Amino acid sequence: MIEEKLKLYELNDLFKEVRKVQRNTFKESIDFYIAERNKLEGKAYLEKGSLAATA
């Protein structure tokens, strides 16, 4: 009985660790997406500005 509870606690700890890694990975992917989008928007803004300056 005690061994079963210990196994459950170990599984619970493992599950918590997996969820933490999943959250961090998801947050990193969101941050990466936002950074890429900002780079593209900044590039488009600069190109738009340079086109306006040459016109």
Secondary structure, DSSP 8 states (H G I E B T S, - for coil): -HHHHHHHHHHHHHHHHHHHHHHHHHHHHHHHHHHHHHHHHHHHHHHHHHHHHH-
